């Protein structure tokens, strides 16, 4: 009886806490749970958060219900009788001085499933160190957490203070959080399918059924045509897996403990419903119907083979998409934009038109192989199709190239300052509004006068990648007529000396309806879009607070720092500000050139090069989210 009464009292107390709007203290995890909600930003997938306000006027602490009040401002207006508007609130309470501040504003974060507690300010809060430390100690005094609480360094200013040994409280960087990540939403959504498990090597010979949700022991080079994907390793937010997954609009998640999950093991070979959200996932057996989309009509792509000359991209070609492909056409736009905006583009940029690829594959050793592949009735025969694709690639690389093309290239680059050139795919089936083709085709380097890395070899390797397993399968999935695929080649100087490389998406992908750009950057030439196992790149969101345009109001919110750079920032504050301004201006200019996608963000690839740390923009395309 006593036990029953105790349970009732506990449930009553918990219910009372849940009904509360705020509390001056948190004496247990149960009290914390009553007020917890999602963080404002979705930059981490396994964080729960309680927002808090310390009123400097009354010297009172408020832990408030984060489900009821999305913003600190909302709570201040509704419960603390704050009289001013949001702009005034932000200007006063995120400033770099204690003068005129009414409140200290913070977030008490918990990494689910751990004993790690993190005290975080908004990245845009320039609170002086003495106030941060005072605020931190007030949190310790009013919660059950104690000295295990860590202060999170989420912007360059705080990291610089830490490097200068100015803090007297325990501080942590992003690796403290990343080391605990077990789950990551890659593409959110819900689907129904048969749960099956495959090894990555199995996919070379086995094709999962389109009604399956698959569990994989790594990151696949080729995304199978399935209803959902669970991988066992965390992903870079702008990796090819993420971009292709968003393009397909299927739920994808990373879960490092998937092999240990007993529930998932029990559900193998059963029909399940998988729901992937930012902070968690749900998977359960279901009787719901599996709906498979029909392929519909084949999409026929345009090919203009009438252009037979090398295209100098210093001038914008008219309707170039039809004869040099989107990537090369977009490079011509970038070169034009760079004349107005302070960034560099790869020098000596030219495009090889579709004509030379089309001419090459018409040879008798190649065209019958392609015809045989496209006429093959058993599209689910992975082993045969992969074998045939390999034969096509080998035939393309074996046949000699039209010597006239090499002569044209040698003539174009005879006065170039560079010897190393990058040959990049520019098909009529990539960088499109509804088909990004991320990572499907190959890029190769050719060196002037080199007997091994010749221009001819590089071109043929790029051409052959039209028939990579990944590119063929993705086009097949999207109903693209394989008869009408054509490969142009974008050529420009290569970058053997890059200091860093990265990707920008011109939107804040972690917080809806909030301004900013999202940046992934890595040291040297180590890949951001296809990182080696264990590599973590630098990730941050950049924005101008209150839409002001001077550097003092420019904000950086780190998600992670590069573990190849000792978790130190790869870019200076000035470089970050320049990258932000350049990216937003490119977005504006590209919308004018494309004459569509007016509200769509763009995907930009960049490099930091040479001792001068020049910013080079090497690619732009629509971002399909």
N, C-alpha and C positions, 0 to 999 in steps of 0.2 A: 504493500500500500504506500509506504514511504517513498519507494522508488517511483511509483506511478505519479505521486504528488510532485516529486522533484522534476520529473520530465515535464509535467504540466506547467510548473513554475518557469522552467527554462524556456519552453515554447512561448509562454506568455511574455517573458522578458525579451525574447528575440523578436516577437511580433511587435512589441512596443518600440523596440529599436528601429525596426523597419518602417514604422509609421512616423518616426521622428524625421524632421528635416535636417537637424544638425546636432552635434554634441561637442562639448568643450574638451573631451578626451576620448581615447580609445583604450580600454583596459584589457582587451582580449581580441583574438582573431575573430571571434564571433561578432564582436562589436564592429570590427573593420568590415566584415562581410555584409553587414546590414547597410553600409553606406557605399560599398564599392560599385564601380561601373567600368566602362571602357575608357582608356586614355583618349584624349582628343585626337591623337594621331595613331594610325595603324602601322607604325613603322616596326613594331615588334608584335609577334603573334601570340605571345603567352604571358601578357602583362595584365594584371587587374589594378585598378587605381582608385584612390579616394582623393578628392580635391580638398584643399584647406585654405583658410583665410585667417590671417592674424590682423586684428584691427589695432592699428597703432594708436588710435585716439583713446580707445577704452581698455587697451591691453588685454583683449580677450581673444581666445583661439576658437575657431569654428571648423570642425570636420563636418562637411555637409554631404547630403545624399546625392551622389554623382549620377544617379539615374534620373533624378528629378530636375537637376540643374546642370545643363551641359557646359556652362561657362561660369567662371568666377564672377564675372560682371552680373550675370543673372541673379546669383545669390546676393551680391552686394546691394542690388536694386531692391529685391523683394524682401530681404530680411534685415539689412543694415541701413535701409533708408538712404542709399547713395543717391544724390540729387542730379548728378551730371550725366552726359551722354557717353557712349562707348569710346569715342575718340578722346575725350577728356580723361576718362578712366584709364585708358591705355597710356596716354602721355604721362600721367602722374605716377602710375603704379608699376610701370616697367622701366622707369628711368634709372640713370646711373648715379642717383643721389638719394639721400634720405629726406631731403627738403621737399616739402609739399606732398610726400607720399601719405596716403591714407591707410594702405594695406600692404602686407606681405602676402604674396600669392604663390602657392606651391602645389605639388602633387606627391602623394605618398604611394609609391608603386611597389607591387609585390610580384616576383616571378613565380608563377603558379608551380606548385609541386616542389618548391625549394624553401630554404630559410633565408633567402636573399631579399632584403628590403632596401629600396632606393628612394632617396629624397631628390626630387627634380623640380627645377624651375622651368618656365617657358624659355625656349632658346632666345626669344626676343627680350627677355628680362635682363637688364643690365644692373641688377642689384649689386651694390658695393659689397666687398668681402665681409666687412664687419657686420652688415645686416644679414648676409647669408649664414654666417656662423651663429649669430643670435637666433635666427629662425630655426636653424638645424637643432640647436640646443633646446629650444622651446618644444619642438616636436618630440625629442627624446623624453623630456620631462612630462609630456602629456599623453604618451602612448606606452604600450607594453613592450615595444621593440628593443629599446635600450641601445647600447653602444654598437650593436651590429648594423645599425643604419648607416648607409653609405650615400655620399653626395655624388650625383652623376654629372660629369663634365660633358655637356651636350653641345657646346659651341666653341669656336676658336678662342674667344676672350677668356673663358674659364680654363681652357686647356693651357693657355699661355700663362695665366696666374699660377696654375699648378706646376708648370715647368720652372717657374721662378720661385717655387717653394713658399708661396704666400699663404696657403691654406693651413689652418690648424685643426681641421676636421678631416676624417677619412674620406677620400675621394676615389672614384672609379671611372674608367673609360668604358667604351662599348663592349670590349671583350669580356668584361665581367658579366654582361647580360648574354652575349652570344655563346659563351661557353655552356650556358644552361639551356639553350634552345633545343627543343625536341620536336616541335611542330611548327610548320610554316604554311600558311595559305599561299599557294602559287597562283591559282585561278579559282575564285569563289564560284559557287553554284551547286546545283543539285541534279543528280541523275540516278536512274535505275539500271542495273545490269547484273550479269553473273560475275561474281568475284573470283578471279583467277590469279595465280602467282606464276611469274616467269623470271628466269635469269636473263640478264642482258644478252649473254651469248646465245640463248635460245632463239632470240628474235632474228638471228641471221638465217635461220632455216624454218622457223615457225611463225605463222601469222596469226595473232590473236583474232578472235571473232569480233565483229563490230557491236555485238550485244554484251561485251564484257567490260568490267571494271578491273584493271590490272594492277597488281602489286609487283614492283620491280626492285632488283637489288642494286640499283645504280641509276644514273641518268642516261637515257637512251639517246644515241645520235639521231635516230629516226623515231619520230613519234608514231606509235601504232594507231590505227584507226579504231578507237575504242570509245566507251562511254565515260570513262574517267581513269585517272592515273594516280597511283601512290608510289612515290620514290622514297628511298631510304637516306637521301642526303640533301642538305639544305641548298637552296638555289640563290644565285645572285638575282635581285629583282628584275633586272633587265636582260637576263640571259636568253639565249635562243629558245630554250624550253618554255620560258615564260611567254615570250612574244608569240611563238607558234601556238601555244595553248590558248592564249587570249584570242588569237585569230580563229581558232577552231571553236571557241566558246564551250569547252568541256571542263569540268571541275578537275583540278590538279592540286595535290598537296605533297609536301615533304614531311616525313615522319621518321625520325632516326631510330625509334624503338619499335618499328613495325614488325620486326622479326620476333619480338618478345610479347607482342600484344595477343593475349589469349582469345579475346573476342574476335579479332580478325582471323585468327587461325580457325576458329570454329565456324566462321562464315564462308570459308573457301568452298567454291563450287555451288554456293547457294545464290539465289536472287536477292540482291540487297539494294537498299537506297543509301546513297552516299551524299551527305550534305557537308560542304566545306564553307566555313565562315572564317573571319579574320582571326578570332581568338580561340576557336575550337573546331572540331569536326564531329559528325554523328554518322554512324554506320549501323544499319540494322537489317534483319531479314524482312522482306516485304512480299506482298502479293500484287503489287502495282504492275501495270503493263509496261514492257520495254518498247519504247517507240523509236524506230530507226528512220532517220530522214532519208528520203529518196534523193538520188543524185541529181535528178532533173535534167534539163537540156545541157549538152556540152557547150562550154564557153569557148568560142573561137577567137583567137588572138590575131591582131593585125600584124602583117609582115610586109614591109616595103623593101624589096631587094633591088630597087633601081639605083640606089646610091652605092657607088663603087670606089669612092675616094675616102681616105682617112679624114676624119672630122676634127679640126682644131676647135677645142671647146672654149677658147677665149672669146668666141662669138657664139651667141645663142642660136642653135640650129632650129629651123622652123619645122614643127611636127616631128622632132627628132625621136620621140618615143617610138614611132613606127619603124625606124630603121637603125637606131643605136640603143634603144631600151631606156627605161626610166632612170636607172642609176646614172648613166652618162648624161642624159638630159638634165637631171637635177644638179650634176656637177657644173654644167654650163651656167645654170642659174646662180649657183654659189659663187662662181668666179665673177659674175656680174655684181652680185651683192657685196662681195669683198672690196669692190672699188669705192663703196660708200661707207663701209663699216670696218672698224679696226680688227680684222683677223686675216690669217693667211689661208690660202688653198694650195693643194699639191701642185707643184710646178710642172710645166710641160704636159698638161692634160690634153689627151686626144681620145678619140673613140674609133674603134674598128667596127664598121657597119655589119648588119646581119648578112649582107651579100656573101662575105667570105666564108662564114660558117655554113650557110646554105649550099654554097658551091662545094665545100669540103665534104659534107655528108652525102652528097649525091654520087660519090664514088662507089664503084661496084662492090667494094669490100665492106662498105658501111650501110648503104641504103637498104639492101635486102634484110640485114639484121634488124634494123629498126622496123621495117614493114612486118617482119615475122613477130616481133614483140607486140606490136600494136594490134595484130590480128589474132593473137593468142587468146583462146576462149576462156581458159581457166585462170582468171585473175587472182585467185586465192592460192595459187601454187608459188609460194615464196621462193623456194629453192630454184625452180626453173627460171623465174623472172629475174632473180638476182644474178644467176649465171649468164643470162642473155644480156643483161645490162653491163656486166663486166666485159663480155665479148664486144659490145658496141664501143665502150670506152677504150678498150685496147686497140680496136680497129681505127678509131679516130686519132689516137696518138701515134699509131704506126705509119699511117699514110703521110707522105710529104705535103707540106703546106704550099700554097701558091707563092712562088718566089717573088711575085710582084708586090705582095703585101709586105714582106720583109724589106724589100727595097724602099717602099714608102715609109716604113718606120725608121729605117736607117737615115733616110733623108730628113725626116721630121726632127730627129734627135741629134743630128750631126754637130750642132753648136750648143747642145745642152751642157749645163754645168754638172749634171749628174750621170752616173754610169748605171746605177741600179734603178730599175723600173718595176712598178707593180702592175700586174695584169689582173683586172677584176671583172667578175661577171656583170653583164648588163643585159639581162634577158627581157623579153616582153612578158615574163611571168614572175615578177618580183617588184618590190617597192610600189605596189599598187594600193589603191584605197581599201580593197577588200582581200588582198593577198600580199602579205609582206615578204614571204619567202626567206625569212631570216635564217641564215646559216645553211641554206640548201645547196648553194653553189660554191665553187672553190676560187681562191685568189692565189696567184703564183708570182714569183719574182724572176725577171729576166735581166741579165747583165750584159751591157755592151762589150763585145769582144770576148766574152767568156765561152769556153768550149763545152761546158756542162750546163750552166743555167742560161741557155740560149733563149732569144725571143720566141723562136719557133716552138720550142718545148713548152714554154710557159703558156702560149696561146692555145696549143692543142690540149693541155691539161685543163684549162678553163673551159674550152669547148666541150671536152669529154664530161665535165661535171653536170652538163644538162641531163646526163643519164646516170647520175648518182642514184642510189636506192632512195635516199631521202627526198630528193627533188622529184623523181618520178612518182613516188607514192603520194606526196603532198598534192601534186597537180591532179593525180587520179582522184584523190579524196574530194578536191574542190571542183571536180567536173570540168577541168580544163582540157581541151582537145589537144592531145599529145602530138597530133600531126602538125599543129601550128605553133610549136615552140621554136623560138629563134634566139641565138646568143650573139649579142654584141659584146665588145670587150672595152672597158674603160682602162686607159693606160695613163700613168703619171709617175713621177719620181717616187721612189720608195723611201721608207724612214727607218734605216737600220740603227739610228741613234736616238730614238724617242725616249724621253724621260718618264712619260706617263701617257696613258691612253684611257679614253672613257666614252660614256654614252650619256646624253642628256635627253630627258623627256620634258617638254615644255608645259608641264602641269605638275601639281602636287598629287602624286598617285597614292599618298598615304592619308590624305585628309580631304574629304569631299568639300567642294565649294570654298576652298581656301587657296589663295594665290601661291605661286612659286614654281620652281623647276625642280625636277628630281635628277640627281647626278650619281652615277656609279663611275669610279675611277680607280685604276690600278697602276702600280709602279712599273716602269719600263714597258716592255711589249707583252707582259703577261696578260692573258685575255680576261676581259670583263664579261663578255657574252658566253664564253665557254671555259670557265676557270678550271685549273687542275684541282684535284681532290685536296681539301684542306685549306685552300686559299680563300681568304676573305678580302674583298675589296673595300675601298672607302665609299661610303654611301651617305649622302646628305640631301636635304631639301634646302633650297635657297629662296629667299623672298625679301621684298621690301616691306617693312612694317608700315601699316597705314598707307601703302602705295606711295611713299615718298621716294625720291630718286637720288638721294645723296648717300655716300658710303656709310655715314654715321647711322643711318637707319637700315642698313643692309644686314639681313639676318641669315645665319646658318644653323640648321638643326641636324646634328649628326645622328645617323643610325648605326654606323660602324666606321672604324678606321682600318686601314690596310695592315694586315699582319705581316706583309712583306716589307713594311716601312716602320716596324716597331710601334705600330698603332699611333704614329704621329701623322698630322695632316700632310697631304701631298701637294696641296695648293695654298698659296698665301691668300690673305683676305682680299688683297687687290686683284689677284687672279680669279678668285671666286666671283667677285663683283663684275669683272670684265666678262667672264663666261656667262653670267646671268644676263647682262645687257645684250651681248652678242646673240645669245640664243633667242631671246624674245624678239629682237629685230629680224633675225632670220625667219622666225615663225611668221611674222607680219608680212615680210617680202614674199615668202613662198606662197602664202595664200593668194597674193596678187598674181603671181605667175601661174599658179594652178587654176585660178579662177573658180575654186570650189573649196570644200573642207574648211569654211571660214571659222568654225568653232572647234576644229579638230587640232589637238596638239601635234607637234612634229617630233620625230626621233632623229637626233643629231649625233654623229660620231666625231670625236675630236682627238687631238694629240697635243702634248706639250713637247717641244722639240728645241734642241741646241742649248748652248750656254745662256742665250738670251731668253730662254723659256718662251719661245713664240707659241701662240695659240694657232693651231691649224684645224680647220674644219674639213673633214674628208668625205662626209656623206650627210644627206638629209632625205627623209621620206616621211609620209604620213604615219602617225602612231595609231594603230588599231587597238582600242581598249574596250 
